[in-house]
Amino acid sequence: MTFPYAQQPAGESFGARLARVFADRGRLCVGIDPHAHLLETWGLPASADGLRSFGLTVVEAVAGRAGIVKPQVAFFERFGAAGYAALEEVLAAARAAGLLVIADAKRGDIGTSVTAYAEAWLTPGSPLEADAMTAAAYQGVGSLTEAMTLAEQSGKGVFVLAATSNPEAAAVQQAIVQTGPRTGRSVARAIIEDVHAFNQEQRSGAPFGSVGLVLGATVDLADYGIDVATAGDRTPALPVLAPGFGHQGARVEDAARLFGTLVGGVIVSESRGLLSAGPHGLADAVARRSDELRAAHV
């Protein structure tokens, strides 16, 4: 029996649902990024109502043509309570449409604070419920343990930033760890190894772990101390949220070269390249990109 991705059978892990999405709808993830200039070109007001219309239009265009959406929370936050109300509607509509929803919230903290973030985005029935969230591990991957554990228990996912495409990140993410069990490794590589270790401890039997990585498709991962020939050689496989395709320059046909042994878990994330098609052209743009991914065997 096939279940909508947002309504998983009791006990099913995020990794199992992600595998179903890949098999049924492919790897394309469409960003819901209501930039001010996009709102203007779409003929929408720069307001919470404009965000709501934008987000619901994206959901309608993606449903049945791809399997994953990624709302960028920051664009909704700038309108305060009204923006969050709009985001709640978009999240609920996306999950009701059977889409897998990754809240691009980039939260990170320790103790009860990170637990509260995770409860907001990953608790079934929460007003902001998503299927996964992005998280930052500046305080160490261990600081996210409670969030990752809640995700595992709730059938949800977490994507931890590891090697991102913004140039300002390189100095930190390429830095070499000086103490502890990851001494001598880059920060990015240490994050990968810590995430691998968490997933292996869960032993859910799913093809993918519940915790994955954010790895930019426009960076040379070797510069971050990541050997793509071996980085994915563990079970369960690592889900990889890979922004940078399309407008930012990464090409789908290069995915295997860019990600090596990690390519099996890659989610091809694209935002502006698709959203620039406008409200009337978006559905066709999503369908074409999904077809291109299938043709490229990605």
Backbone as CSV, one residue per row, in Angstrom:
resi,resn,N_x,N_y,N_z,CA_x,CA_y,CA_z,C_x,C_y,C_z
1,MET,0.850,-1.198,0.000,0.000,0.000,0.000,0.882,1.243,0.000
2,THR,0.518,2.238,-0.804,1.263,3.486,-0.849,0.586,4.527,0.021
3,PHE,1.332,5.102,0.929,0.819,6.129,1.826,1.306,7.490,1.359
4,PRO,0.490,8.543,1.518,1.023,9.891,1.292,2.234,10.099,2.181
5,TYR,3.249,10.793,1.665,4.499,10.938,2.397,4.287,11.641,3.726
6,ALA,3.322,12.544,3.795,3.095,13.305,5.014,2.287,12.530,6.048
7,GLN,1.772,11.382,5.663,0.945,10.607,6.580,1.529,9.199,6.670
8,GLN,2.709,9.104,7.283,3.416,7.849,7.304,2.733,6.840,8.206
9,PRO,2.873,5.545,7.881,2.388,4.524,8.798,3.093,4.654,10.140
10,ALA,2.427,4.239,11.203,3.006,4.335,12.537,4.348,3.619,12.571
11,GLY,5.349,4.316,13.088,6.665,3.720,13.243,7.566,3.823,12.043
12,GLU,7.074,4.332,10.917,7.924,4.436,9.730,8.905,5.593,9.902
13,SER,10.141,5.376,9.539,11.165,6.389,9.698,11.165,7.378,8.541
14,PHE,11.824,8.512,8.778,11.977,9.494,7.714,12.759,8.898,6.544
15,GLY,13.797,8.111,6.850,14.590,7.511,5.787,13.777,6.600,4.897
16,ALA,12.825,5.865,5.474,11.962,5.003,4.668,11.033,5.827,3.783
17,ARG,10.505,6.916,4.327,9.630,7.776,3.515,10.396,8.443,2.384
18,LEU,11.637,8.874,2.698,12.443,9.509,1.666,12.699,8.534,0.523
19,ALA,12.954,7.281,0.840,13.164,6.281,-0.203,11.919,6.134,-1.076
20,ARG,10.741,6.204,-0.475,9.508,6.117,-1.262,9.337,7.322,-2.166
21,VAL,9.679,8.495,-1.661,9.597,9.700,-2.488,10.515,9.565,-3.697
22,PHE,11.751,9.141,-3.456,12.694,8.965,-4.561,12.127,8.009,-5.604
23,ALA,11.557,6.914,-5.137,11.056,5.898,-6.070,9.814,6.366,-6.819
24,ASP,8.931,7.082,-6.131,7.650,7.457,-6.726,7.687,8.781,-7.477
25,ARG,8.445,9.762,-6.949,8.393,11.118,-7.495,9.756,11.693,-7.873
26,GLY,10.813,10.965,-7.591,12.131,11.455,-7.950,12.768,12.289,-6.857
27,ARG,13.875,12.962,-7.204,14.726,13.627,-6.227,14.584,15.143,-6.201
28,LEU,13.729,15.691,-7.035,13.632,17.146,-7.107,12.956,17.711,-5.868
29,CYS,13.587,18.753,-5.307,13.026,19.520,-4.188,12.879,20.961,-4.658
30,VAL,11.678,21.479,-4.596,11.406,22.847,-5.058,11.359,23.779,-3.858
31,GLY,12.191,24.796,-3.874,12.202,25.765,-2.788,11.009,26.693,-2.849
32,ILE,10.467,26.997,-1.689,9.405,28.011,-1.586,10.063,29.237,-0.980
33,ASP,10.610,30.072,-1.843,11.439,31.212,-1.443,10.830,32.505,-1.977
34,PRO,9.892,33.093,-1.255,9.234,34.305,-1.756,10.081,35.559,-1.590
35,HIS,11.169,35.633,-2.383,11.980,36.844,-2.422,11.096,38.032,-2.802
36,ALA,11.487,39.216,-2.360,10.708,40.411,-2.687,10.577,40.595,-4.190
37,HIS,11.665,40.345,-4.947,11.592,40.555,-6.391,10.693,39.526,-7.066
38,LEU,10.629,38.312,-6.493,9.734,37.310,-7.069,8.276,37.657,-6.794
39,LEU,7.993,38.127,-5.577,6.631,38.567,-5.293,6.202,39.633,-6.293
40,GLU,7.105,40.554,-6.589,6.768,41.631,-7.524,6.525,41.089,-8.927
41,THR,7.417,40.210,-9.397,7.247,39.689,-10.757,6.053,38.742,-10.859
42,TRP,5.667,38.146,-9.748,4.473,37.300,-9.736,3.193,38.130,-9.594
43,GLY,3.336,39.435,-9.406,2.169,40.295,-9.248,1.521,40.177,-7.886
44,LEU,2.329,39.856,-6.871,1.800,39.667,-5.519,2.310,40.772,-4.598
45,PRO,1.527,41.143,-3.582,1.974,42.177,-2.643,3.061,41.656,-1.718
46,ALA,3.931,42.545,-1.271,4.954,42.192,-0.280,4.304,42.211,1.094
47,SER,3.547,41.170,1.383,2.779,41.071,2.618,2.574,39.599,2.942
48,ALA,2.019,39.336,4.110,1.725,37.958,4.478,0.743,37.328,3.499
49,ASP,-0.215,38.102,3.009,-1.154,37.570,2.019,-0.431,37.190,0.734
50,GLY,0.561,38.010,0.343,1.342,37.681,-0.842,2.130,36.395,-0.658
51,LEU,2.727,36.232,0.527,3.462,35.006,0.815,2.552,33.790,0.772
52,ARG,1.364,33.935,1.335,0.414,32.822,1.348,0.075,32.401,-0.085
53,SER,-0.254,33.365,-0.923,-0.602,33.055,-2.311,0.577,32.424,-3.040
54,PHE,1.749,32.973,-2.817,2.959,32.442,-3.442,3.171,30.984,-3.033
55,GLY,3.151,30.727,-1.717,3.416,29.383,-1.228,2.388,28.370,-1.699
56,LEU,1.125,28.746,-1.670,0.082,27.812,-2.087,0.151,27.543,-3.583
57,THR,0.574,28.532,-4.357,0.733,28.331,-5.796,1.869,27.352,-6.078
58,VAL,2.964,27.476,-5.318,4.068,26.542,-5.493,3.629,25.125,-5.135
59,VAL,2.928,24.979,-4.041,2.446,23.653,-3.630,1.587,23.039,-4.730
60,GLU,0.674,23.810,-5.282,-0.211,23.288,-6.325,0.581,22.884,-7.570
61,ALA,1.609,23.671,-7.895,2.408,23.374,-9.084,3.270,22.128,-8.901
62,VAL,3.741,21.891,-7.686,4.647,20.775,-7.434,3.892,19.462,-7.260
63,ALA,2.714,19.513,-6.640,1.965,18.291,-6.336,1.723,17.486,-7.608
64,GLY,2.118,16.218,-7.573,1.948,15.344,-8.717,3.081,15.413,-9.724
65,ARG,3.990,16.388,-9.576,5.102,16.553,-10.524,6.467,16.335,-9.871
66,ALA,6.551,16.539,-8.582,7.751,16.268,-7.791,7.273,15.867,-6.403
67,GLY,8.209,15.525,-5.526,7.787,14.989,-4.236,8.183,15.777,-3.011
68,ILE,9.004,16.822,-3.181,9.570,17.500,-2.013,9.511,19.007,-2.215
69,VAL,9.160,19.729,-1.156,9.244,21.192,-1.156,10.033,21.639,0.066
70,LYS,10.628,22.831,-0.060,11.464,23.352,1.034,11.140,24.827,1.256
71,PRO,10.193,25.131,2.132,9.918,26.541,2.449,11.090,27.170,3.193
72,GLN,11.531,28.330,2.725,12.564,29.094,3.432,11.866,29.943,4.485
73,VAL,12.037,29.551,5.740,11.289,30.131,6.847,11.545,31.632,6.989
74,ALA,12.758,32.074,6.695,13.117,33.478,6.923,12.206,34.446,6.184
75,PHE,11.792,34.090,4.977,10.956,34.998,4.204,9.583,35.194,4.852
76,PHE,9.143,34.192,5.609,7.862,34.295,6.302,8.035,35.020,7.640
77,GLU,9.154,34.772,8.300,9.406,35.384,9.604,9.404,36.910,9.539
78,ARG,9.814,37.465,8.418,9.948,38.933,8.358,8.608,39.646,8.470
79,PHE,7.489,38.910,8.359,6.175,39.517,8.529,5.534,39.136,9.869
80,GLY,6.368,38.647,10.788,5.897,38.395,12.140,4.792,37.356,12.228
81,ALA,3.844,37.600,13.120,2.784,36.626,13.368,1.983,36.330,12.112
82,ALA,1.717,37.356,11.308,0.961,37.143,10.067,1.746,36.274,9.096
83,GLY,3.072,36.461,9.063,3.896,35.627,8.208,3.900,34.180,8.648
84,TYR,3.962,33.978,9.968,3.917,32.611,10.481,2.559,31.968,10.206
85,ALA,1.493,32.738,10.289,0.170,32.189,9.972,0.119,31.735,8.516
86,ALA,0.714,32.537,7.626,0.774,32.149,6.218,1.602,30.885,6.042
87,LEU,2.735,30.804,6.749,3.585,29.622,6.653,2.859,28.376,7.150
88,GLU,2.107,28.504,8.232,1.353,27.353,8.729,0.405,26.821,7.665
89,GLU,-0.249,27.721,6.942,-1.163,27.290,5.880,-0.413,26.582,4.756
90,VAL,0.742,27.132,4.392,1.524,26.539,3.312,2.039,25.157,3.718
91,LEU,2.552,25.030,4.933,3.026,23.739,5.420,1.902,22.704,5.417
92,ALA,0.750,23.101,5.939,-0.377,22.175,6.017,-0.849,21.769,4.620
93,ALA,-0.900,22.719,3.696,-1.341,22.416,2.340,-0.366,21.468,1.648
94,ALA,0.935,21.694,1.857,1.933,20.839,1.226,1.848,19.411,1.751
95,ARG,1.695,19.267,3.029,1.621,17.924,3.597,0.307,17.248,3.216
96,ALA,-0.770,18.031,3.151,-2.056,17.463,2.720,-2.001,17.009,1.269
97,ALA,-1.152,17.656,0.468,-0.996,17.278,-0.933,-0.068,16.077,-1.113
98,GLY,0.424,15.532,-0.001,1.277,14.359,-0.071,2.727,14.657,-0.336
99,LEU,3.130,15.927,-0.190,4.523,16.301,-0.414,5.339,16.127,0.862
100,LEU,6.598,15.805,0.696,7.524,15.776,1.820,8.026,17.203,2.019
101,VAL,7.943,17.715,3.234,8.221,19.127,3.501,9.456,19.267,4.382
102,ILE,10.448,19.990,3.869,11.654,20.305,4.635,11.593,21.776,5.013
103,ALA,11.440,22.060,6.299,11.435,23.442,6.771,12.873,23.938,6.829
104,ASP,13.195,24.925,5.989,14.553,25.457,5.974,14.654,26.524,7.055
105,ALA,14.813,26.042,8.294,14.800,26.915,9.468,16.191,27.191,10.016
106,LYS,17.150,26.308,9.731,18.551,26.447,10.155,18.674,26.781,11.646
107,ARG,17.982,26.027,12.478,18.041,26.243,13.916,19.222,25.502,14.522
108,GLY,19.719,26.005,15.639,20.797,25.346,16.350,20.942,25.928,17.742
109,ASP,21.129,25.080,18.729,21.282,25.541,20.113,21.636,24.327,20.950
110,ILE,21.516,24.450,22.256,21.813,23.334,23.146,20.649,23.117,24.108
111,GLY,20.624,21.933,24.694,19.696,21.637,25.780,18.238,21.858,25.435
112,THR,17.544,22.487,26.368,16.106,22.666,26.212,15.777,23.585,25.041
113,SER,16.693,24.474,24.666,16.411,25.388,23.557,16.312,24.640,22.235
114,VAL,17.295,23.765,21.951,17.240,23.025,20.697,16.082,22.041,20.713
115,THR,15.740,21.525,21.887,14.576,20.651,21.990,13.308,21.405,21.613
116,ALA,13.199,22.653,22.077,12.014,23.452,21.754,11.923,23.733,20.260
117,TYR,13.060,24.029,19.627,13.053,24.214,18.174,12.542,22.959,17.479
118,ALA,13.070,21.819,17.886,12.664,20.569,17.261,11.186,20.275,17.497
119,GLU,10.708,20.583,18.696,9.284,20.363,18.980,8.405,21.226,18.076
120,ALA,8.876,22.444,17.775,8.090,23.330,16.917,7.941,22.767,15.512
121,TRP,9.031,22.226,14.955,9.032,21.832,13.543,8.791,20.351,13.317
122,LEU,9.034,19.527,14.314,9.031,18.076,14.087,7.994,17.309,14.893
123,THR,7.229,17.980,15.732,6.226,17.270,16.527,4.951,17.067,15.715
124,PRO,4.483,15.828,15.584,3.211,15.604,14.886,2.088,16.411,15.532
125,GLY,1.361,17.137,14.716,0.267,17.960,15.207,0.646,19.384,15.538
126,SER,1.946,19.706,15.526,2.357,21.082,15.769,1.845,21.984,14.653
127,PRO,1.518,23.254,14.950,1.082,24.172,13.883,2.127,24.342,12.789
128,LEU,3.401,24.151,13.131,4.484,24.305,12.159,5.040,22.953,11.712
129,GLU,4.277,21.908,11.866,4.793,20.574,11.579,5.310,20.455,10.146
130,ALA,6.540,19.990,10.036,7.145,19.651,8.757,7.642,18.213,8.857
131,ASP,8.167,17.703,7.765,8.701,16.345,7.779,10.175,16.324,8.133
132,ALA,10.838,17.458,7.969,12.242,17.585,8.336,12.554,19.062,8.509
133,MET,13.684,19.333,9.138,14.144,20.705,9.317,15.644,20.761,9.072
134,THR,16.140,21.938,8.709,17.581,22.139,8.633,18.075,22.661,9.977
135,ALA,19.319,22.327,10.298,19.887,22.707,11.592,21.355,23.063,11.424
136,ALA,21.841,23.930,12.302,23.241,24.351,12.298,23.946,23.786,13.523
137,ALA,25.166,23.263,13.316,25.895,22.586,14.392,27.110,23.374,14.840
138,TYR,27.008,24.703,14.888,28.154,25.506,15.303,28.596,25.141,16.719
139,GLN,27.657,24.674,17.547,27.988,24.254,18.912,28.295,22.746,18.989
140,GLY,28.518,22.160,17.827,28.831,20.742,17.765,27.619,19.907,17.435
141,VAL,27.819,18.825,16.681,26.701,17.947,16.333,26.048,17.390,17.590
142,GLY,26.846,17.164,18.623,26.289,16.656,19.874,25.257,17.576,20.482
143,SER,25.355,18.876,20.211,24.369,19.812,20.749,22.994,19.608,20.130
144,LEU,22.946,18.905,19.001,21.677,18.646,18.312,21.086,17.275,18.661
145,THR,21.701,16.585,19.618,21.273,15.214,19.912,19.789,15.126,20.237
146,GLU,19.287,16.041,21.066,17.869,15.968,21.432,16.978,16.179,20.219
147,ALA,17.352,17.100,19.342,16.568,17.328,18.131,16.607,16.100,17.221
148,MET,17.774,15.515,17.072,17.899,14.341,16.206,17.154,13.149,16.788
149,THR,17.191,13.017,18.106,16.474,11.919,18.759,14.971,12.085,18.602
150,LEU,14.477,13.316,18.785,13.050,13.566,18.581,12.653,13.251,17.145
151,ALA,13.497,13.624,16.201,13.214,13.315,14.802,13.098,11.809,14.595
152,GLU,14.042,11.072,15.127,14.036,9.616,14.980,12.776,9.010,15.588
153,GLN,12.384,9.509,16.739,11.213,8.958,17.423,9.907,9.322,16.725
154,SER,9.889,10.444,16.016,8.659,10.945,15.402,8.556,10.635,13.917
155,GLY,9.522,9.913,13.373,9.502,9.649,11.945,9.834,10.882,11.124
156,LYS,10.621,11.761,11.697,10.991,13.010,11.042,12.481,13.007,10.694
157,GLY,12.933,14.098,10.042,14.321,14.188,9.635,14.965,15.498,10.034
158,VAL,16.293,15.512,10.073,17.088,16.714,10.324,18.216,16.729,9.298
159,PHE,18.447,17.896,8.694,19.562,18.077,7.770,20.535,19.079,8.388
160,VAL,21.752,18.622,8.674,22.739,19.431,9.374,23.667,20.093,8.346
161,LEU,23.842,21.406,8.464,24.741,22.119,7.568,26.156,21.585,7.728
162,ALA,26.802,21.280,6.596,28.171,20.764,6.658,29.102,21.534,5.737
163,ALA,28.802,21.579,4.437,29.627,22.324,3.480,28.680,23.137,2.609
164,THR,28.583,24.401,2.893,27.599,25.245,2.217,28.265,26.101,1.150
165,SER,27.451,26.607,0.230,27.992,27.257,-0.961,28.354,28.722,-0.767
166,ASN,27.952,29.330,0.361,28.306,30.740,0.551,29.796,30.850,0.886
167,PRO,30.519,31.718,0.201,31.981,31.771,0.378,32.425,32.120,1.795
168,GLU,31.591,32.826,2.552,31.963,33.197,3.919,32.121,31.980,4.828
169,ALA,31.513,30.860,4.434,31.515,29.678,5.292,32.809,28.888,5.224
170,ALA,33.576,29.080,4.165,34.713,28.197,3.920,35.726,28.207,5.072
171,ALA,36.023,29.366,5.623,37.050,29.448,6.665,36.697,28.594,7.875
172,VAL,35.422,28.563,8.231,34.986,27.765,9.377,34.846,26.296,8.986
173,GLN,34.195,26.014,7.869,33.881,24.633,7.512,35.102,23.849,7.046
174,GLN,36.136,24.564,6.558,37.373,23.898,6.149,38.406,23.844,7.271
175,ALA,38.129,24.520,8.383,39.077,24.531,9.499,39.300,23.114,10.038
176,ILE,40.474,22.881,10.597,40.837,21.552,11.092,40.539,21.447,12.585
177,VAL,39.854,20.389,12.962,39.523,20.140,14.365,40.803,19.832,15.134
178,GLN,40.957,20.474,16.284,42.205,20.367,17.044,42.135,19.423,18.236
179,THR,40.933,19.074,18.665,40.808,18.215,19.842,39.721,17.169,19.618
180,GLY,39.731,16.137,20.464,38.678,15.146,20.437,38.895,14.063,19.399
181,PRO,37.909,13.185,19.233,38.073,12.019,18.346,38.170,12.376,16.870
182,ARG,37.792,13.603,16.492,37.856,14.006,15.079,39.084,14.874,14.792
183,THR,40.067,14.868,15.674,41.269,15.681,15.510,41.896,15.425,14.138
184,GLY,42.277,16.514,13.461,42.930,16.404,12.169,41.989,16.397,10.992
185,ARG,40.693,16.346,11.256,39.704,16.368,10.186,39.131,17.772,10.047
186,SER,38.626,18.087,8.871,37.957,19.372,8.705,36.664,19.375,9.506
187,VAL,36.162,20.562,9.814,34.877,20.677,10.509,33.782,20.000,9.693
188,ALA,33.767,20.231,8.387,32.729,19.625,7.539,32.796,18.106,7.594
189,ARG,34.000,17.563,7.496,34.133,16.102,7.545,33.738,15.565,8.915
190,ALA,34.098,16.282,9.969,33.726,15.843,11.314,32.211,15.793,11.469
191,ILE,31.520,16.769,10.895,30.058,16.763,10.956,29.507,15.538,10.236
192,ILE,30.040,15.227,9.071,29.590,14.042,8.342,29.777,12.790,9.191
193,GLU,30.934,12.651,9.806,31.206,11.441,10.588,30.309,11.352,11.818
194,ASP,30.039,12.480,12.462,29.156,12.469,13.630,27.722,12.119,13.237
195,VAL,27.276,12.620,12.100,25.923,12.295,11.629,25.842,10.819,11.259
196,HIS,26.849,10.326,10.559,26.904,8.891,10.253,26.785,8.070,11.531
197,ALA,27.558,8.451,12.551,27.576,7.685,13.795,26.197,7.664,14.447
198,PHE,25.508,8.814,14.456,24.172,8.852,15.044,23.232,7.906,14.299
199,ASN,23.243,7.973,12.969,22.338,7.122,12.191,22.623,5.644,12.414
200,GLN,23.892,5.279,12.498,24.230,3.874,12.683,23.778,3.352,14.036
201,GLU,23.741,4.214,15.026,23.294,3.794,16.359,21.794,3.482,16.392
202,GLN,21.030,4.044,15.449,19.573,3.867,15.493,19.130,2.498,14.988
203,ARG,19.831,1.973,13.994,19.551,0.620,13.490,18.070,0.428,13.129
204,SER,17.515,1.370,12.367,16.098,1.278,11.998,15.851,0.324,10.838
205,GLY,16.900,-0.023,10.103,16.726,-0.881,8.941,16.310,-0.139,7.695
206,ALA,16.100,1.166,7.784,15.709,1.971,6.627,16.920,2.172,5.708
207,PRO,16.677,2.380,4.407,17.813,2.574,3.492,18.562,3.881,3.732
208,PHE,17.869,4.885,4.290,18.494,6.165,4.600,18.332,6.466,6.084
209,GLY,19.285,7.203,6.632,19.171,7.634,8.003,18.164,8.760,8.147
210,SER,17.773,9.039,9.384,16.848,10.144,9.654,17.565,11.485,9.685
211,VAL,18.872,11.463,9.858,19.663,12.694,9.894,20.558,12.731,8.662
212,GLY,20.515,13.852,7.966,21.311,14.014,6.766,22.146,15.275,6.825
213,LEU,22.641,15.673,5.673,23.570,16.788,5.560,23.071,17.805,4.552
214,VAL,23.522,19.038,4.711,23.386,20.041,3.660,24.773,20.214,3.057
215,LEU,24.899,19.846,1.782,26.151,19.979,1.042,25.863,20.741,-0.237
216,GLY,26.469,21.887,-0.397,26.213,22.700,-1.574,26.713,22.036,-2.844
217,ALA,25.902,22.097,-3.889,26.276,21.477,-5.162,27.283,22.306,-5.942
218,THR,27.564,23.512,-5.480,28.474,24.392,-6.205,29.861,24.457,-5.569
219,VAL,30.121,23.645,-4.547,31.439,23.657,-3.905,32.199,22.392,-4.263
220,ASP,33.513,22.480,-4.226,34.366,21.314,-4.398,34.548,20.687,-3.016
221,LEU,33.885,19.564,-2.799,33.893,18.969,-1.465,35.291,18.558,-1.020
222,ALA,36.193,18.319,-1.962,37.570,17.994,-1.586,38.220,19.144,-0.830
223,ASP,37.824,20.374,-1.139,38.364,21.530,-0.424,37.941,21.534,1.037
224,TYR,36.911,20.767,1.357,36.377,20.712,2.723,36.826,19.420,3.425
225,GLY,37.805,18.763,2.843,38.319,17.538,3.454,37.406,16.349,3.285
226,ILE,36.498,16.414,2.328,35.528,15.334,2.124,35.921,14.548,0.883
227,ASP,36.203,13.261,1.050,36.538,12.378,-0.056,35.245,11.735,-0.549
228,VAL,34.719,12.220,-1.670,33.425,11.728,-2.136,33.499,10.278,-2.595
229,ALA,34.711,9.752,-2.790,34.842,8.349,-3.189,34.538,7.398,-2.042
230,THR,34.601,7.893,-0.809,34.383,7.021,0.350,33.364,7.558,1.348
231,ALA,32.970,8.833,1.228,32.132,9.465,2.256,30.787,8.783,2.435
232,GLY,30.291,8.133,1.389,28.982,7.497,1.485,29.031,6.001,1.703
233,ASP,30.200,5.470,2.034,30.355,4.020,2.153,29.962,3.493,3.522
234,ARG,28.788,3.870,3.996,28.292,3.322,5.256,26.789,3.135,5.159
235,THR,26.265,2.314,6.034,24.831,2.034,6.072,24.282,2.463,7.421
236,PRO,23.108,3.131,7.468,22.286,3.543,6.333,22.915,4.693,5.564
237,ALA,22.449,4.895,4.327,22.982,5.961,3.497,22.593,7.322,4.060
238,LEU,23.421,8.302,3.782,23.150,9.657,4.257,22.248,10.400,3.275
239,PRO,21.128,10.937,3.745,20.380,11.870,2.900,21.198,13.158,2.753
240,VAL,21.225,13.720,1.559,21.989,14.937,1.298,21.079,15.963,0.636
241,LEU,20.814,17.043,1.335,20.080,18.158,0.753,21.100,19.022,0.029
242,ALA,20.975,19.105,-1.290,22.007,19.734,-2.114,21.451,20.949,-2.847
243,PRO,21.512,22.133,-2.231,21.119,23.350,-2.932,22.207,23.766,-3.917
244,GLY,21.817,24.550,-4.902,22.796,25.063,-5.851,22.565,24.651,-7.280
245,PHE,21.597,23.784,-7.521,21.281,23.386,-8.884,20.466,24.482,-9.579
246,GLY,20.597,24.544,-10.896,19.810,25.525,-11.650,20.452,26.894,-11.660
247,HIS,19.756,27.887,-11.106,20.179,29.281,-11.152,21.593,29.482,-10.612
248,GLN,21.971,28.715,-9.575,23.286,28.906,-8.955,24.424,28.241,-9.730
249,GLY,24.086,27.442,-10.731,25.121,26.959,-11.631,25.402,25.480,-11.657
250,ALA,25.019,24.717,-10.642,25.283,23.280,-10.655,24.382,22.595,-11.671
251,ARG,24.934,21.599,-12.365,24.185,20.877,-13.393,23.840,19.474,-12.906
252,VAL,22.626,19.057,-13.202,22.153,17.752,-12.755,23.046,16.631,-13.279
253,GLU,23.499,16.751,-14.520,24.306,15.682,-15.110,25.651,15.517,-14.425
254,ASP,26.032,16.480,-13.586,27.306,16.398,-12.867,27.152,15.839,-11.452
255,ALA,25.944,15.455,-11.080,25.695,15.054,-9.686,26.592,13.904,-9.241
256,ALA,26.766,12.896,-10.090,27.583,11.747,-9.696,29.035,12.167,-9.463
257,ARG,29.548,13.052,-10.305,30.918,13.529,-10.124,31.041,14.382,-8.859
258,LEU,30.043,15.220,-8.602,30.097,16.131,-7.463,30.011,15.399,-6.137
259,PHE,29.181,14.352,-6.080,28.871,13.733,-4.793,29.388,12.306,-4.632
260,GLY,29.877,11.697,-5.687,30.487,10.382,-5.569,29.588,9.366,-4.885
261,THR,30.124,8.718,-3.845,29.367,7.670,-3.148,28.187,8.214,-2.354
262,LEU,28.090,9.545,-2.225,26.944,10.153,-1.542,25.764,10.370,-2.472
263,VAL,25.950,10.152,-3.778,24.948,10.572,-4.752,23.619,9.841,-4.574
264,GLY,23.649,8.635,-4.029,22.413,7.878,-3.864,21.403,8.549,-2.947
265,GLY,21.884,9.427,-2.050,20.983,10.101,-1.126,20.715,11.546,-1.466
266,VAL,21.181,12.011,-2.638,21.099,13.431,-2.958,19.683,13.863,-3.307
267,ILE,19.242,14.932,-2.651,18.002,15.639,-2.976,18.400,16.860,-3.792
268,VAL,17.953,16.931,-5.026,18.320,18.015,-5.929,17.420,19.212,-5.625
269,SER,17.985,20.199,-4.964,17.196,21.347,-4.514,17.381,22.522,-5.470
270,GLU,16.263,23.065,-5.930,16.297,24.204,-6.842,15.180,25.172,-6.474
271,SER,15.494,26.441,-6.498,14.507,27.465,-6.133,14.322,28.469,-7.248
272,ARG,15.213,29.466,-7.319,15.012,30.581,-8.237,14.923,30.154,-9.694
273,GLY,15.705,29.142,-10.094,15.666,28.700,-11.477,14.294,28.234,-11.912
274,LEU,13.533,27.679,-10.974,12.178,27.238,-11.269,11.159,28.343,-11.003
275,LEU,11.313,29.026,-9.874,10.343,30.044,-9.482,10.288,31.202,-10.466
276,SER,11.393,31.434,-11.181,11.406,32.528,-12.156,10.479,32.258,-13.339
277,ALA,9.981,31.033,-13.454,9.013,30.722,-14.511,7.679,31.401,-14.259
278,GLY,7.458,31.893,-13.048,6.232,32.609,-12.730,5.091,31.680,-12.362
279,PRO,4.003,32.243,-11.852,2.907,31.410,-11.359,2.241,30.571,-12.437
280,HIS,2.280,31.028,-13.668,1.596,30.289,-14.739,2.518,29.306,-15.446
281,GLY,3.832,29.492,-15.303,4.767,28.592,-15.957,5.444,27.610,-15.029
282,LEU,5.190,27.742,-13.720,5.925,26.939,-12.742,5.638,25.445,-12.878
283,ALA,4.389,25.065,-13.041,4.052,23.642,-13.117,4.795,22.976,-14.269
284,ASP,4.816,23.618,-15.429,5.533,23.045,-16.570,7.035,22.990,-16.299
285,ALA,7.570,24.017,-15.635,9.002,24.037,-15.324,9.372,22.899,-14.385
286,VAL,8.539,22.654,-13.386,8.792,21.560,-12.447,8.718,20.219,-13.165
287,ALA,7.718,20.046,-14.008,7.576,18.788,-14.742,8.777,18.539,-15.649
288,ARG,9.251,19.601,-16.335,10.413,19.440,-17.210,11.653,19.065,-16.413
289,ARG,11.881,19.745,-15.267,13.066,19.439,-14.474,12.991,18.014,-13.928
290,SER,11.832,17.577,-13.498,11.678,16.205,-13.022,12.008,15.210,-14.132
291,ASP,11.556,15.493,-15.345,11.859,14.621,-16.491,13.357,14.611,-16.768
292,GLU,13.997,15.775,-16.642,15.451,15.847,-16.879,16.214,15.019,-15.861
293,LEU,15.763,15.045,-14.620,16.429,14.249,-13.581,16.302,12.758,-13.885
294,ARG,15.123,12.349,-14.287,14.934,10.939,-14.621,15.802,10.535,-15.815
295,ALA,15.857,11.423,-16.807,16.667,11.115,-18.001,18.141,11.028,-17.655
296,ALA,18.568,11.813,-16.664,19.968,11.791,-16.231,20.233,10.700,-15.199
297,HIS,19.194,9.922,-14.860,19.293,8.840,-13.876,19.748,9.360,-12.521
298,VAL,19.215,10.527,-12.150,19.505,11.112,-10.849,18.235,11.105,-10.015
